[in-house]
Amino acid sequence: MKYRRLGNSDLMASEIAFGSWLTFSDGPRKDRAIACVHRALDRGITLLDTANVYGRGAAELVLGEALSGIPRDSYLLATKLFFPMSDTDRGLSRAQITKQLNASLLRLRVSHVDLYQCHRYDNDTPLEETMLALSDAVRSGKVRYIGFSEWPVEHVEAALGIPKSEKFVSSQPQYSLLHRDPERALIPLCSRSGISQIVWSPLAQGVLTGKYAPGGALPPESRAANDAINGFINPAWLKTGVLEAVQRLRPLAAQAGLTLAQFALAWVLRQPNVASAITGASRPEQVDENAAASGRNVAPELFESAERIIKAAAG
């Protein structure tokens, strides 16, 4: 496993991170989820990402159980807030930041998190209130650094200009061969501002693993087939032409000595502003495959060929 500095912080993040947003919310599979966390740590994955809203606290509870007894300085713990935790609890007000941070720490069984992230932008709270509350959380010792996910670029710029405020060190965007929007404005801004990307959905919700056959039925255990969790999948990605294009990436991955999933992860990591790619897993063997994508030197022309194939199919 290779490691990259996270923005202007002193945190060194594993190139592959482990995310809990799906697996840990499913209570009956808790033991397998905990096994995946332990396998991730065994493989050198040190960045563990979750959020209070995943399973309305269930993900943090299970992650806290999984990390019980493991030295706190051996991993980086990242969580988030914004989305509703009850009919009245949501957003990025000072009161919510204080309340949700304390609740997350209790569920995670820790005294601090390494990274506290704003899950979305809060249009109902003054930005200065949010940033100063986050700054106070850092100064309290309960948070080491702060980040954001899917904020409009203009609000990131405004936050960076607030005096006497802690500065963001991380951004968590969706980014993959099938979703390259961050390249237009977000990554250039972050590169200039000491902010690294921690990418979510680097495999485009599993589409870039090649498991969806063109013209075939959706695998019954897949995300796309599960109405409870398939809301993040762009329907255009499941069109026959796109799925055929994904299959045409297999020979390129083979030339690089990688599986298709590893090739897609290595593509994300080719971007210097990306510190880490978040992956999930329902089995420890999936953790092994994802972790093996770190540190791969892939010929640039293979990535360029992949980009042309995807662009021709997906636009």
C-alpha positions as CSV (number, residue, x, y, z in Angstrom):
1,M,0.0,0.0,0.0
2,K,1.2,3.5,-0.9
3,Y,0.3,6.6,1.0
4,R,-0.3,10.3,0.0
5,R,-0.4,13.4,2.0
6,L,-3.9,14.8,2.5
7,G,-3.8,18.4,1.4
8,N,-2.0,20.8,3.6
9,S,-2.4,18.5,6.6
10,D,0.1,16.2,8.2
11,L,-2.1,13.1,7.5
12,M,-0.8,10.4,5.2
13,A,-3.8,8.6,3.7
14,S,-3.7,5.2,2.1
15,E,-4.3,5.4,-1.7
16,I,-7.2,3.0,-1.2
17,A,-9.7,3.9,1.5
18,F,-12.4,1.7,3.0
19,G,-15.9,3.1,3.1
20,S,-18.8,1.8,5.1
21,W,-21.8,3.5,3.6
22,L,-23.5,0.3,2.2
23,T,-22.1,-2.7,4.0
24,F,-22.3,-1.5,7.6
25,S,-25.9,-0.3,7.3
26,D,-27.0,-3.9,6.9
27,G,-27.3,-5.3,10.4
28,P,-27.5,-9.0,9.7
29,R,-24.1,-8.9,7.9
30,K,-22.3,-7.2,10.7
31,D,-19.8,-9.9,11.3
32,R,-18.7,-9.9,7.7
33,A,-18.5,-6.2,7.7
34,I,-16.2,-6.2,10.7
35,A,-14.1,-8.9,9.0
36,C,-13.7,-6.5,6.0
37,V,-12.5,-3.7,8.2
38,H,-9.9,-6.0,9.8
39,R,-8.8,-7.2,6.4
40,A,-8.5,-3.6,5.2
41,L,-6.2,-2.8,8.1
42,D,-4.2,-5.9,7.4
43,R,-3.7,-4.8,3.8
44,G,-2.4,-1.4,4.9
45,I,-5.6,0.5,4.3
46,T,-5.5,3.2,7.0
47,L,-8.2,5.6,5.9
48,L,-11.7,4.6,7.0
49,D,-14.6,6.7,5.9
50,T,-18.2,6.8,7.2
51,A,-21.0,9.2,8.0
52,N,-23.5,9.7,10.7
53,V,-26.4,9.2,8.3
54,Y,-25.4,5.8,7.0
55,G,-28.0,3.6,8.6
56,R,-28.9,6.5,10.9
57,G,-25.8,5.8,13.0
58,A,-25.6,2.1,12.4
59,A,-22.5,2.3,10.3
60,E,-20.6,4.3,12.9
61,L,-21.7,1.9,15.6
62,V,-20.4,-1.1,13.7
63,L,-17.2,0.6,12.7
64,G,-16.6,1.6,16.4
65,E,-17.0,-2.1,17.3
66,A,-14.7,-3.2,14.6
67,L,-12.0,-0.8,15.7
68,S,-12.3,-1.5,19.4
69,G,-8.9,-2.5,20.9
70,I,-7.0,-1.4,17.8
71,P,-4.4,1.3,18.5
72,R,-5.9,4.7,17.6
73,D,-2.8,5.9,15.9
74,S,-2.8,3.1,13.4
75,Y,-5.7,4.4,11.3
76,L,-7.3,7.6,10.1
77,L,-11.0,8.0,10.9
78,A,-13.2,10.2,8.7
79,T,-16.9,10.8,9.2
80,K,-19.5,13.4,8.0
81,L,-22.6,15.3,8.9
82,F,-25.4,17.2,7.1
83,F,-28.2,14.8,6.2
84,P,-31.2,14.3,8.5
85,M,-30.7,12.2,11.6
86,S,-34.2,12.9,12.8
87,D,-37.2,15.2,11.9
88,T,-35.3,18.1,13.4
89,D,-31.6,17.2,13.2
90,R,-29.9,18.1,9.9
91,G,-27.6,20.7,8.4
92,L,-24.4,22.5,9.4
93,S,-25.5,25.0,12.1
94,R,-23.2,25.4,15.1
95,A,-25.7,23.5,17.2
96,Q,-25.9,20.6,14.8
97,I,-22.1,20.4,14.4
98,T,-21.7,20.2,18.2
99,K,-24.5,17.7,18.6
100,Q,-23.7,15.4,15.7
101,L,-19.9,15.4,16.4
102,N,-20.4,14.3,20.0
103,A,-22.9,11.6,18.9
104,S,-20.5,10.3,16.2
105,L,-17.6,10.2,18.7
106,L,-19.8,8.2,21.1
107,R,-20.8,5.7,18.4
108,L,-17.3,5.4,17.1
109,R,-15.9,4.9,20.6
110,V,-13.1,7.5,20.1
111,S,-12.1,10.8,21.5
112,H,-11.5,12.5,18.1
113,V,-11.8,12.0,14.4
114,D,-9.0,12.7,12.0
115,L,-11.3,14.3,9.4
116,Y,-14.7,15.8,9.8
117,Q,-16.5,16.4,6.6
118,C,-19.5,18.5,5.5
119,H,-21.6,15.9,3.5
120,R,-23.2,18.6,1.4
121,Y,-23.5,22.4,1.5
122,D,-26.1,23.9,3.8
123,N,-28.0,26.7,2.1
124,D,-30.0,27.4,5.3
125,T,-27.0,28.2,7.6
126,P,-24.6,31.1,7.1
127,L,-21.3,29.9,5.8
128,E,-19.3,31.8,8.5
129,E,-21.3,30.1,11.2
130,T,-20.5,26.7,9.8
131,M,-16.8,27.4,9.3
132,L,-16.3,28.9,12.8
133,A,-18.1,26.1,14.4
134,L,-15.9,23.6,12.6
135,S,-12.8,25.6,13.6
136,D,-13.9,25.4,17.2
137,A,-14.3,21.6,16.9
138,V,-10.7,21.5,15.7
139,R,-9.5,23.6,18.5
140,S,-11.3,21.5,21.0
141,G,-9.2,18.5,20.0
142,K,-12.2,16.5,18.9
143,V,-11.4,17.0,15.2
144,R,-7.9,17.1,13.6
145,Y,-8.9,18.5,10.1
146,I,-12.0,19.4,8.1
147,G,-13.3,18.6,4.6
148,F,-16.3,18.8,2.4
149,S,-18.2,16.7,-0.1
150,E,-19.9,17.8,-3.2
151,W,-19.9,21.6,-2.4
152,P,-20.3,24.1,-5.3
153,V,-16.9,25.6,-6.1
154,E,-18.0,29.1,-5.3
155,H,-18.8,28.1,-1.8
156,V,-15.5,26.4,-1.4
157,E,-13.8,29.6,-2.5
158,A,-15.9,31.6,0.0
159,A,-15.0,29.3,2.8
160,L,-11.3,29.6,2.1
161,G,-11.6,33.3,2.4
162,I,-13.2,33.4,5.9
163,P,-10.6,34.9,8.4
164,K,-9.7,33.1,11.6
165,S,-11.2,29.9,10.2
166,E,-9.6,26.5,9.8
167,K,-9.1,25.6,6.2
168,F,-10.4,22.5,4.3
169,V,-7.8,19.9,3.5
170,S,-10.0,17.4,1.7
171,S,-12.8,17.2,-0.9
172,Q,-14.9,14.1,-1.4
173,P,-16.3,14.2,-4.9
174,Q,-17.7,11.4,-7.1
175,Y,-15.0,10.8,-9.7
176,S,-14.4,7.9,-12.2
177,L,-13.8,7.2,-15.8
178,L,-17.6,7.6,-16.2
179,H,-17.9,10.8,-14.1
180,R,-15.1,13.3,-14.7
181,D,-16.9,16.5,-13.7
182,P,-14.4,17.4,-10.9
183,E,-11.7,17.9,-13.5
184,R,-13.4,21.1,-14.8
185,A,-13.2,23.4,-11.8
186,L,-13.0,21.5,-8.5
187,I,-9.6,19.8,-8.9
188,P,-7.9,23.0,-10.3
189,L,-9.2,25.0,-7.3
190,C,-8.2,22.3,-4.8
191,S,-4.8,21.9,-6.4
192,R,-4.1,25.6,-5.8
193,S,-5.6,25.6,-2.3
194,G,-3.9,22.7,-0.5
195,I,-7.0,20.4,-0.7
196,S,-6.8,16.8,-1.8
197,Q,-9.6,14.6,-3.2
198,I,-10.9,11.5,-1.4
199,V,-12.9,10.0,-4.2
200,W,-16.2,8.3,-3.8
201,S,-17.6,5.9,-6.4
202,P,-14.3,5.4,-8.2
203,L,-15.9,2.3,-9.8
204,A,-19.1,4.1,-10.8
205,Q,-21.2,2.1,-8.4
206,G,-19.6,-1.2,-9.6
207,V,-20.2,-0.5,-13.4
208,L,-16.4,-0.3,-14.0
209,T,-15.9,-3.8,-12.5
210,G,-17.5,-5.2,-15.6
211,K,-20.0,-7.2,-13.7
212,Y,-23.0,-5.9,-15.7
213,A,-23.2,-7.8,-19.0
214,P,-24.4,-5.7,-22.0
215,G,-28.0,-6.7,-22.7
216,G,-28.1,-9.1,-19.8
217,A,-30.1,-9.2,-16.6
218,L,-28.8,-7.4,-13.6
219,P,-27.1,-9.7,-11.1
220,P,-29.5,-10.2,-8.3
221,E,-27.0,-9.3,-5.5
222,S,-25.8,-6.2,-7.3
223,R,-26.3,-2.6,-6.4
224,A,-28.1,-1.8,-9.6
225,A,-30.7,-4.5,-8.9
226,N,-31.4,-3.3,-5.3
227,D,-33.9,-0.4,-5.3
228,A,-32.9,0.5,-1.8
229,I,-29.4,1.5,-2.8
230,N,-29.3,2.1,-6.6
231,G,-30.3,5.7,-6.5
232,F,-26.7,6.8,-7.1
233,I,-26.3,4.8,-10.3
234,N,-26.7,6.9,-13.4
235,P,-29.2,5.1,-15.6
236,A,-27.1,6.0,-18.7
237,W,-24.2,3.9,-17.3
238,L,-26.4,0.7,-17.7
239,K,-27.1,1.3,-21.4
240,T,-25.8,-1.4,-23.7
241,G,-23.3,0.9,-25.5
242,V,-21.7,2.0,-22.2
243,L,-21.6,-1.6,-20.8
244,E,-20.0,-2.7,-24.1
245,A,-17.4,0.0,-23.8
246,V,-16.6,-1.1,-20.3
247,Q,-16.0,-4.6,-21.5
248,R,-13.6,-3.2,-24.2
249,L,-11.4,-2.0,-21.3
250,R,-10.6,-5.6,-20.3
251,P,-7.7,-6.0,-22.7
252,L,-6.2,-2.7,-21.6
253,A,-6.4,-3.8,-17.9
254,A,-4.8,-7.2,-18.9
255,Q,-1.9,-5.4,-20.6
256,A,-1.3,-3.5,-17.3
257,G,-1.5,-6.8,-15.3
258,L,-4.7,-5.7,-13.5
259,T,-8.3,-6.7,-13.1
260,L,-10.8,-4.3,-14.6
261,A,-11.6,-2.9,-11.1
262,Q,-8.0,-2.3,-10.3
263,F,-7.5,-0.6,-13.6
264,A,-10.3,1.8,-12.9
265,L,-8.9,2.5,-9.4
266,A,-5.5,3.1,-10.9
267,W,-7.0,5.5,-13.4
268,V,-8.4,7.6,-10.5
269,L,-5.1,7.5,-8.7
270,R,-3.2,8.8,-11.8
271,Q,-4.5,12.2,-10.8
272,P,-2.0,13.9,-8.5
273,N,-4.7,15.8,-6.6
274,V,-6.3,12.5,-5.6
275,A,-5.1,11.3,-2.2
276,S,-7.3,8.3,-1.9
277,A,-10.1,6.3,-3.6
278,I,-12.9,5.0,-1.4
279,T,-13.9,1.4,-2.0
280,G,-16.5,-0.8,-0.3
281,A,-16.6,-4.5,0.1
282,S,-19.0,-7.2,1.2
283,R,-16.3,-9.9,1.4
284,P,-12.7,-9.7,2.5
285,E,-11.6,-11.0,-0.9
286,Q,-12.9,-7.8,-2.5
287,V,-10.7,-5.8,0.0
288,D,-7.7,-7.7,-1.3
289,E,-8.4,-6.9,-4.9
290,N,-9.0,-3.2,-4.3
291,A,-5.9,-2.8,-2.1
292,A,-3.8,-4.3,-4.8
293,A,-4.6,-1.3,-7.1
294,S,-2.3,0.9,-5.0
295,G,1.1,1.8,-6.3
296,R,0.6,0.6,-9.9
297,N,2.5,2.2,-12.7
298,V,0.3,2.0,-15.7
299,A,1.4,3.1,-19.1
300,P,-0.3,6.5,-19.9
301,E,-1.3,5.3,-23.3
302,L,-3.4,2.6,-21.8
303,F,-5.4,5.2,-19.8
304,E,-5.7,7.4,-22.8
305,S,-7.1,4.5,-24.8
306,A,-9.6,3.8,-22.0
307,E,-10.7,7.5,-21.9
308,R,-11.3,7.5,-25.7
309,I,-13.4,4.3,-25.5
310,I,-15.5,5.6,-22.6
311,K,-15.9,9.0,-24.1
312,A,-17.1,7.6,-27.5
313,A,-19.8,5.6,-25.7
314,A,-20.8,7.8,-22.8
315,G,-20.1,11.3,-24.3
